[in-house]
Amino acid sequence: MLSASRSISRHCRPLRAISSSLSLLENNSSSFTAIEGGGCHRRKRILTTPFNTTSSPHYASCRVQSTISFDAAAYFSNSPSSSSTSPSAEQQTNPATITSSNNISLEHQFTRQQAEDQIQQWIKKNPLIAPYKAEECLAKLWVEQQQIFDKWTSQSPSSSSPPILITPNTVNLCISAWCYSKKGQIAADRAQRLLNWMENLHAPTSSSQFALLLPRPNYQSYALAIDAWSQAAVIESSKGSAATTSTSKTIADATRVGFNCAKRAEDLLMRMQAKHEDLQRLGRYNSELQPDTNVFNKVLMGWSHIRGGTKASAIRAMRILDLMQELHHHQSRDVPSWQGIGLSKVQPNLHTYKCVIYAWGHASHTLEGPDRAEEILRHMLSISKAGNNFGMEVLPDEECFHIVMKSHAELVRRRGRGDISNAERAQQVTDLLNWMELLAVRRTKPKIAPTTESYRLALSAWAWSHHIDAPKQVEEILFRMVRACELNRNQMRDIQNEGLNSKDSITLAVTPETKDFNTVINCCSFARGVGVPKDELDDDIKLTQQLALKETYDVAEGVLDALLSFPYASPDSATFAGMIRACVNLLPDTDERDVRVIELFRLAYQSPNTAAKSSVIPERLQAPAGGGCVDANVLRQLRYALPTEKYIRVREEFEEHRRKNSK
């Protein structure tokens, strides 16, 4: 007996051998053939069962046949053709193939269960090959199903209906295999082909007498196909240069492909909703085919997570949200007319609003995206306070705030230095941070409190704004972050001392790291060019600006002192490189500045280096053994800051210190 692994060519299995199980049927081929190898040679393949058939006498008698031929039109039109699906003359005369109807039913029921179990195993073990094997398995079940129909019509049946080998669950497993394959548009196309095939089995033009027994698409069938198209939108948009063209005005080709995939998911959702409404108008209400919130959210995932998303994708997501609200209102109003049956399956939840916020926040080709995302965020809080969502909790969580804050900060970064609206955007991020702190004090349920990411987004927004007030703003946010960390640790210490249960414990949501302190130092070091050009200043204004730069340097120095005394972080090479750069950019070129630079450099190589060795940065650019926090970047900034004589003297001191401590 041939095994499943030998029935499929190892090299051409994914796209040539296994995928031909349905494509050859659609091409009206009279026999199941496959192209093996890379040439033009064609030969008929032996149709082997991909699961164990040793317990099936029917398969034991059929395995001696070299080829199973069947009509392609019968595959999709449901009409069994005796000339194309019946076994050969040798098989018909074989008494081993003639069994009673009860034995056939039990036998094929066991065979179907084997096939479904085998498909599930393929999905778990090898998701890339599983869909092709699942389609081949489905095609073989369909061939045998046609043979059963032919025997049923030619013999006098002893039961009311013939055994059915293919159920909606069997086809849904094949569609699910395509969803798990992560093959993008290819997987979505094949998944919808399977869905269309089930719909065609029950089309009005179908003349099969067994149409009512064949698999009919259900809720799971449509949900899986919609999920396949939503995944394809994300996968296809991530290919090519979609991520690198977010700052340009042109839309990448990969983004266009992702947009079309998301539109296919939406079209399939509308088709599902139309079928449900048709059944409802005919008085045959079918709640299983009614789209629910989960299906709508799958479509929203496709629109919101397109890489390089545009204003058009955000508008489409907003329309889906409006449709959900309208359907929820309509279904809730019509509940009594259906004798108490709960029709309100569509109701926007937290995930729904989060997807729409994500769509507007990542609409990279429009300036109104962050503002629209913030409007939805505030709308969520308002309806949560008013209790107008019929018991569904839509209070925004930390992730909702972070999406909006990040969209504002990214817009500041893309605009760059010189934009007058950058400070306003950065202030909006700070306002959202203040809002989160206020909600944390109010002890909302579920609890909303700023995290480390919340403070970092506010720091980045002000640092990217290059505003004249940016150093003071980032200093204030950093020290708020430090106070929040100390408050969390004090609360945790009190809980441990009181011996409360683990459910009352507090997690360390805010923990400043070295890079947060470095962000403030770098923001100060690059503040020299902020303000009016030097050639347009008189002496009094220059003196005032020099004093302002000295205050900015004092901010950086205060942050360094705070880092040195902070018990949960320590300075690194980037810290001292930023401080030396701040000396050069913010202090006048005097001997006092040189002394301060030398002090910072000595502190750098005397401080222990707690950073781990990086596998990305070349070793020659990292801190040498015994050199403390001095790396190539610190030495480069030192060379720019000091005259040649002082640089050579200080460098000799450093080399002597390194030799002593490297032993």
C-alpha positions as CSV (number, residue, x, y, z in Angstrom):
1,M,0.0,0.0,0.0
2,L,1.3,3.4,-0.9
3,S,1.7,5.9,1.9
4,A,0.6,9.5,2.0
5,S,4.2,10.8,1.8
6,R,5.0,8.8,-1.4
7,S,1.8,9.9,-3.1
8,I,3.0,13.5,-3.3
9,S,6.2,14.6,-5.0
10,R,8.6,16.2,-2.6
11,H,9.8,19.0,-4.8
12,C,6.6,20.0,-6.6
13,R,4.1,19.2,-3.9
14,P,3.0,22.7,-2.8
15,L,2.0,24.3,-6.1
16,R,1.9,21.5,-8.7
17,A,0.9,18.2,-7.4
18,I,-1.4,18.8,-4.4
19,S,-3.0,22.1,-5.5
20,S,-4.2,20.4,-8.7
21,S,-6.9,18.5,-6.7
22,L,-9.3,21.4,-7.3
23,S,-7.8,23.3,-10.1
24,L,-8.0,20.4,-12.5
25,L,-11.6,19.9,-11.6
26,E,-12.4,23.5,-12.5
27,N,-10.5,23.1,-15.8
28,N,-12.9,20.3,-17.0
29,S,-10.2,17.7,-17.1
30,S,-11.4,14.2,-17.6
31,S,-8.9,12.6,-15.3
32,F,-6.8,13.5,-12.3
33,T,-3.4,14.4,-13.6
34,A,-0.4,16.3,-12.4
35,I,2.8,17.7,-13.8
36,E,5.7,16.1,-12.2
37,G,9.2,17.6,-12.5
38,G,9.9,20.8,-14.4
39,G,9.4,19.7,-17.9
40,C,6.3,19.1,-20.1
41,H,6.0,15.4,-19.4
42,R,2.6,14.5,-18.1
43,R,1.5,11.3,-16.5
44,K,-1.5,10.1,-14.5
45,R,-1.0,9.9,-10.8
46,I,-2.4,7.1,-8.6
47,L,-5.0,8.6,-6.4
48,T,-4.0,7.4,-2.9
49,T,-5.7,8.0,0.4
50,P,-3.8,10.4,2.6
51,F,-5.0,8.6,5.8
52,N,-5.0,5.1,7.0
53,T,-7.4,2.9,5.0
54,T,-6.4,-0.6,6.2
55,S,-9.6,-1.0,8.1
56,S,-11.8,-0.2,5.0
57,P,-12.5,-3.2,2.7
58,H,-13.9,-0.8,0.1
59,Y,-10.5,1.0,-0.1
60,A,-8.7,-2.3,-0.1
61,S,-10.5,-3.3,-3.3
62,C,-10.1,0.0,-5.0
63,R,-6.4,0.4,-4.4
64,V,-5.5,-2.0,-7.2
65,Q,-6.9,0.5,-9.8
66,S,-4.2,2.6,-11.4
67,T,-6.3,5.8,-11.9
68,I,-9.7,7.2,-10.7
69,S,-11.2,9.3,-13.4
70,F,-14.2,11.6,-12.9
71,D,-16.0,14.4,-14.7
72,A,-15.1,18.0,-13.6
73,A,-18.5,19.4,-14.3
74,A,-20.1,16.8,-12.0
75,Y,-17.8,18.0,-9.2
76,F,-19.3,21.5,-9.1
77,S,-22.8,20.8,-10.5
78,N,-23.7,18.1,-7.9
79,S,-25.0,15.8,-10.6
80,P,-23.4,12.4,-10.4
81,S,-22.2,11.1,-13.7
82,S,-22.2,7.3,-14.0
83,S,-19.8,7.4,-16.9
84,S,-17.2,9.5,-15.1
85,T,-17.5,8.6,-11.5
86,S,-18.3,4.9,-11.5
87,P,-15.5,2.4,-11.0
88,S,-14.1,0.4,-13.9
89,A,-15.6,-2.8,-15.1
90,E,-13.2,-5.0,-13.1
91,Q,-14.1,-3.2,-10.0
92,Q,-17.9,-3.4,-10.7
93,T,-17.7,-7.2,-11.0
94,N,-15.6,-7.6,-7.9
95,P,-17.9,-9.0,-5.2
96,A,-15.7,-7.6,-2.5
97,T,-16.8,-4.1,-3.4
98,I,-20.5,-4.9,-2.9
99,T,-21.6,-4.4,0.7
100,S,-24.8,-3.7,2.4
101,S,-26.0,-0.1,2.9
102,N,-25.6,-0.2,6.6
103,N,-22.0,-1.4,6.3
104,I,-21.3,1.3,3.8
105,S,-22.7,4.0,6.1
106,L,-20.6,2.9,9.0
107,E,-17.5,2.4,6.9
108,H,-17.7,5.8,5.3
109,Q,-18.5,7.5,8.5
110,F,-15.3,6.1,10.0
111,T,-13.4,7.2,6.8
112,R,-14.7,10.8,7.1
113,Q,-13.7,11.0,10.7
114,Q,-10.3,9.7,9.8
115,A,-10.0,12.4,7.1
116,E,-10.9,15.2,9.5
117,D,-8.5,14.0,12.1
118,Q,-5.7,13.8,9.6
119,I,-6.4,17.3,8.3
120,Q,-6.2,18.6,11.9
121,Q,-2.9,16.8,12.4
122,W,-1.5,18.3,9.2
123,I,-2.5,21.8,10.4
124,K,-0.6,21.3,13.7
125,K,2.5,19.7,12.2
126,N,3.1,21.6,9.0
127,P,0.7,24.5,8.3
128,L,2.5,25.4,5.0
129,I,1.7,22.1,3.3
130,A,-1.5,21.3,5.2
131,P,-4.0,23.1,2.9
132,Y,-2.7,21.4,-0.2
133,K,-3.0,18.0,1.4
134,A,-6.4,18.9,2.8
135,E,-7.7,19.8,-0.6
136,E,-6.4,16.6,-2.1
137,C,-8.1,14.7,0.7
138,L,-11.4,16.5,0.1
139,A,-11.2,15.8,-3.6
140,K,-10.8,12.1,-2.9
141,L,-13.8,12.1,-0.6
142,W,-15.8,13.8,-3.3
143,V,-14.9,11.1,-5.8
144,E,-16.0,8.4,-3.5
145,Q,-19.2,10.4,-2.6
146,Q,-20.1,10.4,-6.3
147,Q,-19.5,6.7,-6.5
148,I,-21.9,6.2,-3.5
149,F,-24.5,8.2,-5.3
150,D,-24.2,6.1,-8.4
151,K,-24.5,2.9,-6.5
152,W,-27.5,4.3,-4.6
153,T,-29.4,5.2,-7.7
154,S,-28.5,1.9,-9.5
155,Q,-29.4,-0.4,-6.5
156,S,-32.5,-0.7,-4.4
157,P,-31.6,1.2,-1.2
158,S,-32.5,-0.3,2.2
159,S,-32.3,3.1,4.0
160,S,-33.8,6.5,3.5
161,S,-30.6,8.3,2.3
162,P,-27.1,7.4,1.1
163,P,-24.1,7.9,3.4
164,I,-22.5,11.4,3.3
165,L,-18.8,11.6,3.4
166,I,-18.4,15.4,3.2
167,T,-20.0,17.6,5.8
168,P,-19.6,21.4,6.3
169,N,-17.1,20.6,9.1
170,T,-14.9,18.8,6.6
171,V,-14.8,21.7,4.2
172,N,-14.4,24.2,7.0
173,L,-11.3,22.3,8.1
174,C,-9.8,22.8,4.6
175,I,-10.6,26.5,4.8
176,S,-9.1,26.6,8.2
177,A,-5.9,25.0,6.9
178,W,-5.6,27.9,4.4
179,C,-6.1,30.4,7.2
180,Y,-3.2,28.8,9.2
181,S,-0.9,28.7,6.2
182,K,-0.2,32.5,6.2
183,K,0.1,32.5,2.5
184,G,-1.7,35.8,2.0
185,Q,-3.8,36.4,-1.1
186,I,-3.2,32.8,-2.4
187,A,-4.7,31.3,0.8
188,A,-7.6,33.7,0.7
189,D,-8.4,32.9,-2.9
190,R,-8.4,29.2,-2.3
191,A,-10.5,29.6,0.9
192,Q,-13.1,31.5,-1.0
193,R,-13.1,28.9,-3.8
194,L,-14.1,26.3,-1.3
195,L,-16.8,28.5,0.1
196,N,-18.1,29.2,-3.5
197,W,-18.1,25.5,-4.2
198,M,-20.4,24.8,-1.3
199,E,-22.7,27.6,-2.3
200,N,-22.9,26.3,-5.9
201,L,-23.9,22.9,-4.6
202,H,-27.1,24.5,-3.4
203,A,-27.6,27.0,-6.2
204,P,-31.1,27.1,-7.9
205,T,-29.6,25.8,-11.1
206,S,-28.4,22.6,-9.4
207,S,-30.3,19.5,-10.6
208,S,-28.9,16.9,-8.2
209,Q,-31.4,14.9,-6.3
210,F,-29.0,14.7,-3.4
211,A,-28.5,18.5,-3.1
212,L,-30.1,18.7,0.3
213,L,-27.6,16.1,1.7
214,L,-24.5,17.9,0.4
215,P,-22.5,20.4,2.6
216,R,-24.0,23.8,3.0
217,P,-21.9,26.8,4.1
218,N,-22.6,27.9,7.7
219,Y,-21.4,30.6,10.0
220,Q,-18.0,29.1,10.4
221,S,-17.5,28.8,6.7
222,Y,-18.0,32.5,6.1
223,A,-16.1,33.5,9.2
224,L,-13.0,31.5,8.2
225,A,-13.1,32.9,4.6
226,I,-13.4,36.5,5.9
227,D,-10.5,35.8,8.3
228,A,-8.4,34.6,5.4
229,W,-9.0,37.8,3.5
230,S,-8.3,39.9,6.6
231,Q,-5.0,38.1,7.1
232,A,-4.2,38.5,3.4
233,A,-4.6,42.3,3.7
234,V,-2.0,42.5,6.5
235,I,0.4,40.0,4.9
236,E,0.3,41.4,1.4
237,S,0.6,45.0,2.6
238,S,3.7,44.1,4.5
239,K,5.5,43.0,1.4
240,G,7.7,45.3,-0.7
241,S,8.2,48.9,0.4
242,A,4.9,49.5,2.1
243,A,6.7,50.2,5.4
244,T,9.4,52.4,4.0
245,T,7.1,54.7,2.0
246,S,4.9,55.9,4.9
247,T,6.4,59.4,4.7
248,S,5.9,59.9,1.0
249,K,2.7,61.0,-0.7
250,T,2.5,58.0,-3.0
251,I,0.8,54.8,-2.0
252,A,2.9,51.7,-2.3
253,D,1.8,48.8,-4.5
254,A,1.8,46.5,-1.5
255,T,-0.6,48.8,0.3
256,R,-2.9,48.8,-2.7
257,V,-3.0,45.0,-2.8
258,G,-3.7,44.9,1.0
259,F,-6.5,47.4,0.4
260,N,-8.1,45.1,-2.2
261,C,-7.8,42.1,0.1
262,A,-9.6,44.0,2.9
263,K,-12.3,45.0,0.4
264,R,-12.8,41.4,-0.5
265,A,-13.3,40.6,3.2
266,E,-15.8,43.4,3.5
267,D,-17.7,42.2,0.3
268,L,-17.9,38.7,1.8
269,L,-19.3,40.1,5.0
270,M,-21.9,42.0,3.0
271,R,-22.8,38.8,1.1
272,M,-23.2,36.9,4.4
273,Q,-25.4,39.7,5.8
274,A,-27.5,39.7,2.6
275,K,-28.1,35.9,2.8
276,H,-29.3,36.3,6.3
277,E,-31.6,39.1,5.4
278,D,-33.1,37.1,2.5
279,L,-33.9,34.2,4.9
280,Q,-35.4,36.6,7.3
281,R,-37.7,38.1,4.7
282,L,-38.8,34.7,3.7
283,G,-39.7,33.9,7.2
284,R,-37.0,31.3,7.6
285,Y,-34.9,32.9,10.3
286,N,-31.5,31.3,10.7
287,S,-29.5,32.7,13.6
288,E,-26.5,30.5,12.6
289,L,-25.9,32.4,9.4
290,Q,-26.2,35.9,11.0
291,P,-23.0,37.9,11.2
292,D,-22.0,38.7,14.8
293,T,-19.5,41.1,16.4
294,N,-16.6,38.6,15.9
295,V,-17.1,38.6,12.1
296,F,-17.3,42.4,11.9
297,N,-14.1,42.7,14.0
298,K,-12.3,40.4,11.6
299,V,-13.1,42.8,8.7
300,L,-12.0,45.7,10.9
301,M,-8.7,43.9,11.6
302,G,-8.0,43.9,7.9
303,W,-8.8,47.6,7.4
304,S,-7.0,48.8,10.4
305,H,-3.7,46.8,10.2
306,I,-2.8,47.5,6.6
307,R,0.8,48.6,6.5
308,G,1.0,52.1,5.1
309,G,-2.7,52.6,5.8
310,T,-4.4,55.5,4.1
311,K,-7.4,57.8,4.9
312,A,-9.5,55.6,2.7
313,S,-8.9,52.5,4.8
314,A,-9.7,54.4,8.0
315,I,-13.0,55.7,6.4
316,R,-13.9,52.1,5.5
317,A,-13.3,51.0,9.0
318,M,-15.4,53.9,10.3
319,R,-18.2,52.8,8.0
320,I,-18.1,49.3,9.4
321,L,-18.4,50.7,12.9
322,D,-21.4,52.8,11.8
323,L,-23.0,49.7,10.3
324,M,-22.5,47.8,13.5
325,Q,-24.2,50.5,15.5
326,E,-27.1,50.7,13.1
327,L,-27.6,46.9,13.1
328,H,-27.4,46.7,16.9
329,H,-30.1,49.4,17.1
330,H,-32.3,47.7,14.5
331,Q,-31.9,44.2,16.0
332,S,-32.5,45.3,19.5
333,R,-35.8,47.1,18.5
334,D,-37.1,44.0,16.6
335,V,-36.5,41.4,19.4
336,P,-40.1,41.1,20.5
337,S,-41.3,40.3,17.0
338,W,-39.2,37.1,17.1
339,Q,-40.7,35.8,20.3
340,G,-37.9,36.7,22.5
341,I,-35.1,35.3,20.3
342,G,-31.9,37.3,20.9
343,L,-31.2,38.9,17.6
344,S,-28.7,41.5,18.7
345,K,-25.6,39.6,17.8
346,V,-23.9,42.8,16.5
347,Q,-22.7,45.1,19.2
348,P,-19.5,47.2,19.1
349,N,-17.1,46.2,21.9
350,L,-13.7,47.4,23.1
351,H,-11.9,45.5,20.3
352,T,-14.1,47.1,17.7
353,Y,-13.3,50.7,18.8
354,K,-9.7,49.8,19.2
355,C,-9.5,48.7,15.6
356,V,-11.0,51.9,14.4
357,I,-8.6,54.0,16.5
358,Y,-5.7,51.9,15.1
359,A,-6.9,52.6,11.6
360,W,-7.0,56.4,12.1
361,G,-3.8,56.4,14.1
362,H,-1.9,54.6,11.3
363,A,-3.4,56.6,8.4
364,S,0.1,57.8,7.4
365,H,-1.1,59.9,4.4
366,T,-3.4,62.2,6.3
367,L,-2.8,64.8,9.0
368,E,-6.3,64.4,10.6
369,G,-5.7,60.8,11.5
370,P,-4.5,61.4,15.1
371,D,-7.2,63.9,15.8
372,R,-9.9,61.5,14.6
373,A,-8.4,58.7,16.7
374,E,-8.5,61.0,19.7
375,E,-12.2,61.9,19.0
376,I,-13.1,58.2,19.1
377,L,-11.1,57.7,22.3
378,R,-13.1,60.5,24.0
379,H,-16.3,59.1,22.6
380,M,-15.6,55.7,24.2
381,L,-15.1,57.3,27.6
382,S,-18.3,59.3,27.2
383,I,-20.6,56.4,26.3
384,S,-18.9,54.3,29.0
385,K,-19.8,57.0,31.6
386,A,-23.3,57.3,30.3
387,G,-23.9,53.6,30.2
388,N,-25.4,53.7,26.7
389,N,-23.7,50.6,25.4
390,F,-26.2,48.1,26.8
391,G,-23.9,46.5,29.3
392,M,-21.0,46.1,26.9
393,E,-17.8,47.5,28.5
394,V,-16.1,50.0,26.1
395,L,-14.0,51.9,28.6
396,P,-10.7,52.5,26.8
397,D,-7.6,50.7,28.2
398,E,-4.0,51.7,28.1
399,E,-3.5,50.3,24.6
400,C,-6.1,52.7,23.2
401,F,-4.3,55.7,24.8
402,H,-1.0,54.5,23.5
403,I,-2.3,54.2,19.9
404,V,-3.5,57.8,20.0
405,M,-0.4,59.1,21.7
406,K,1.9,57.3,19.3
407,S,0.0,58.6,16.3
408,H,0.5,62.2,17.6
409,A,4.2,61.6,18.3
410,E,4.8,59.9,14.9
411,L,3.3,63.0,13.2
412,V,5.7,65.2,15.1
413,R,8.6,63.1,14.0
414,R,7.6,63.1,10.4
415,R,7.2,66.9,10.3
416,G,10.6,67.4,11.8
417,R,12.2,70.6,13.0
418,G,10.7,74.0,12.3
419,D,7.0,73.1,12.2
420,I,5.1,75.4,14.5
421,S,2.4,72.8,15.2
422,N,4.8,70.3,16.7
423,A,4.6,71.8,20.2
424,E,0.8,71.6,20.0
425,R,1.0,67.9,19.0
426,A,3.5,67.2,21.8
427,Q,1.2,69.0,24.3
428,Q,-1.7,66.8,23.1
429,V,0.4,63.7,24.1
430,T,1.1,65.3,27.5
431,D,-2.7,66.0,28.0
432,L,-3.4,62.3,27.3
433,L,-0.8,61.3,29.8
434,N,-2.4,63.7,32.3
435,W,-5.8,62.1,31.5
436,M,-4.4,58.6,32.3
437,E,-3.0,59.8,35.6
438,L,-6.4,61.3,36.5
439,L,-8.2,58.0,35.7
440,A,-5.6,56.1,37.8
441,V,-6.5,58.3,40.8
442,R,-10.2,57.7,40.3
443,R,-9.7,53.9,40.4
444,T,-11.8,53.1,37.4
445,K,-12.8,49.5,36.7
446,P,-11.0,48.1,34.8
447,K,-8.1,50.1,36.1
448,I,-6.4,52.6,33.8
449,A,-3.0,53.8,34.8
450,P,0.0,55.1,32.8
451,T,2.8,52.7,32.1
452,T,6.4,53.1,31.2
453,E,5.4,53.3,27.5
454,S,3.0,56.1,28.3
455,Y,5.7,58.3,29.7
456,R,8.2,57.4,26.9
457,L,5.7,58.4,24.2
458,A,5.4,61.8,25.9
459,L,9.2,62.1,26.1
460,S,9.6,61.2,22.5
461,A,7.0,63.7,21.3
462,W,8.6,66.6,23.0
463,A,12.2,65.5,22.0
464,W,11.1,65.3,18.3
465,S,9.4,68.7,18.4
466,H,12.7,70.6,18.8
467,H,10.8,73.3,20.6
468,I,12.4,75.9,22.8
469,D,10.5,74.6,25.8
470,A,11.2,70.9,25.0
471,P,14.1,70.4,27.6
472,K,11.9,71.7,30.5
473,Q,9.0,69.6,29.4
474,V,10.9,66.4,29.1
475,E,12.6,67.0,32.5
476,E,9.2,67.4,34.1
477,I,7.8,64.2,32.5
478,L,10.9,62.2,33.5
479,F,10.6,63.2,37.1
480,R,6.9,62.4,37.1
481,M,8.0,59.0,35.8
482,V,10.5,58.6,38.6
483,R,7.9,59.6,41.2
484,A,5.4,57.1,39.8
485,C,8.0,54.4,40.0
486,E,8.7,55.2,43.6
487,L,5.0,55.2,44.4
488,N,4.5,51.8,42.9
489,R,7.4,50.3,44.8
490,N,6.3,51.8,48.0
491,Q,2.8,50.4,47.5
492,M,4.3,47.0,46.7
493,R,6.5,47.2,49.8
494,D,3.5,48.0,52.0
495,I,1.5,45.1,50.5
496,Q,4.4,42.7,51.2
497,N,4.7,43.9,54.8
498,E,0.9,43.5,55.4
499,G,1.0,40.0,54.0
500,L,-2.0,40.5,51.6
501,N,-2.9,38.0,48.9
502,S,-1.4,37.9,45.5
503,K,-4.6,39.3,43.9
504,D,-4.1,42.5,45.8
505,S,-0.5,43.0,44.6
506,I,0.6,45.8,42.4
507,T,2.7,45.3,39.4
508,L,5.6,47.7,38.5
509,A,3.9,49.4,35.7
510,V,6.4,52.3,35.6
511,T,10.1,51.7,35.7
512,P,12.4,54.3,34.2
513,E,15.4,52.9,32.3
514,T,18.7,54.4,31.3
515,K,17.4,55.2,27.8
516,D,14.7,57.4,29.3
517,F,17.3,59.6,31.1
518,N,19.4,59.6,27.8
519,T,16.3,60.9,25.9
520,V,16.2,64.0,28.2
521,I,20.0,64.5,27.9
522,N,20.0,64.3,24.1
523,C,17.0,66.7,23.9
524,C,19.0,69.2,25.9
525,S,22.2,68.7,23.9
526,F,20.5,69.4,20.5
527,A,18.7,72.5,21.8
528,R,21.4,74.9,20.7
529,G,19.9,75.7,17.3
530,V,16.4,76.5,18.6
531,G,15.2,80.1,18.3
532,V,16.2,83.0,16.2
533,P,19.4,82.8,14.0
534,K,22.5,84.2,15.5
535,D,23.2,86.8,12.8
536,E,19.8,88.5,13.6
537,L,20.6,88.9,17.3
538,D,22.0,91.9,19.1
539,D,24.3,91.7,22.1
540,D,21.6,91.8,24.7
541,I,19.6,89.1,23.0
542,K,22.7,87.0,22.6
543,L,23.4,87.3,26.3
544,T,19.8,86.3,27.1
545,Q,20.1,83.3,24.8
546,Q,23.4,82.3,26.4
547,L,21.8,82.3,29.8
548,A,18.9,80.2,28.4
549,L,21.4,77.7,27.0
550,K,23.1,77.5,30.4
551,E,19.8,76.7,32.0
552,T,19.3,74.0,29.5
553,Y,22.7,72.5,30.3
554,D,21.8,72.6,34.0
555,V,18.7,70.5,33.1
556,A,21.0,67.9,31.5
557,E,23.4,68.0,34.4
558,G,20.5,67.5,36.9
559,V,19.3,64.5,34.9
560,L,22.8,63.0,35.1
561,D,22.9,63.5,38.8
562,A,19.5,61.9,39.2
563,L,20.6,58.9,37.1
564,L,23.7,58.4,39.2
565,S,21.6,58.4,42.4
566,F,18.7,56.3,40.9
567,P,18.9,52.7,42.3
568,Y,17.2,51.0,39.3
569,A,19.3,52.3,36.4
570,S,22.9,53.3,35.7
571,P,24.6,55.5,33.1
572,D,26.1,54.0,30.0
573,S,28.3,55.3,27.1
574,A,25.4,57.1,25.4
575,T,24.8,59.0,28.6
576,F,28.3,60.5,28.7
577,A,28.5,61.0,25.0
578,G,25.3,63.1,25.2
579,M,26.7,65.1,28.2
580,I,29.9,65.9,26.4
581,R,27.9,67.0,23.4
582,A,25.7,69.2,25.6
583,C,28.9,70.9,27.0
584,V,30.0,71.7,23.4
585,N,26.7,72.9,22.2
586,L,25.4,74.8,25.3
587,L,28.4,76.2,27.1
588,P,30.8,79.0,25.8
589,D,34.2,77.9,24.6
590,T,36.2,78.6,27.7
591,D,38.7,76.8,29.9
592,E,35.8,76.1,32.4
593,R,34.1,74.1,29.6
594,D,37.2,72.1,29.0
595,V,37.5,71.3,32.7
596,R,33.9,70.2,32.8
597,V,34.4,67.9,29.7
598,I,37.5,66.3,31.3
599,E,35.6,65.7,34.5
600,L,32.8,64.0,32.6
601,F,35.2,61.9,30.7
602,R,37.0,60.7,33.9
603,L,33.6,59.9,35.4
604,A,32.8,57.9,32.3
605,Y,35.8,55.5,32.4
606,Q,35.5,55.2,36.2
607,S,31.9,54.2,36.1
608,P,31.2,50.4,35.7
609,N,29.8,49.3,32.4
610,T,26.6,47.3,33.1
611,A,25.6,47.0,29.4
612,A,25.9,43.6,27.8
613,K,27.9,43.0,24.8
614,S,26.0,43.7,21.6
615,S,26.1,41.3,18.7
616,V,24.9,44.0,16.3
617,I,27.5,46.7,17.0
618,P,31.0,45.9,15.9
619,E,33.4,45.1,18.7
620,R,35.7,47.9,17.8
621,L,33.0,50.4,18.5
622,Q,32.0,49.0,21.9
623,A,33.6,49.8,25.3
624,P,36.9,48.0,25.7
625,A,37.7,45.9,28.8
626,G,38.6,48.1,31.7
627,G,37.4,51.2,29.9
628,G,34.2,51.7,31.9
629,C,31.5,53.5,29.9
630,V,33.9,54.8,27.2
631,D,33.3,53.6,23.7
632,A,34.1,55.0,20.2
633,N,31.3,57.5,20.4
634,V,32.5,59.0,23.7
635,L,36.0,59.3,22.3
636,R,34.7,61.0,19.2
637,Q,32.8,63.6,21.2
638,L,35.9,64.1,23.4
639,R,38.0,64.8,20.3
640,Y,35.5,67.5,19.2
641,A,35.3,69.1,22.6
642,L,39.0,69.5,23.6
643,P,42.0,71.0,22.0
644,T,44.7,68.6,20.7
645,E,47.1,69.0,23.7
646,K,44.4,68.4,26.3
647,Y,42.9,65.6,24.3
648,I,46.2,63.7,24.1
649,R,46.9,64.2,27.8
650,V,43.4,62.9,28.8
651,R,43.6,60.1,26.4
652,E,46.9,58.9,27.9
653,E,45.3,58.9,31.3
654,F,42.5,56.8,30.0
655,E,44.7,54.2,28.4
656,E,46.8,53.9,31.6
657,H,43.6,53.4,33.6
658,R,42.3,50.8,31.1
659,R,45.5,48.8,31.2
660,K,45.4,48.6,35.0
661,N,41.8,47.6,35.2
662,S,41.8,45.1,32.2
663,K,44.1,42.7,34.0
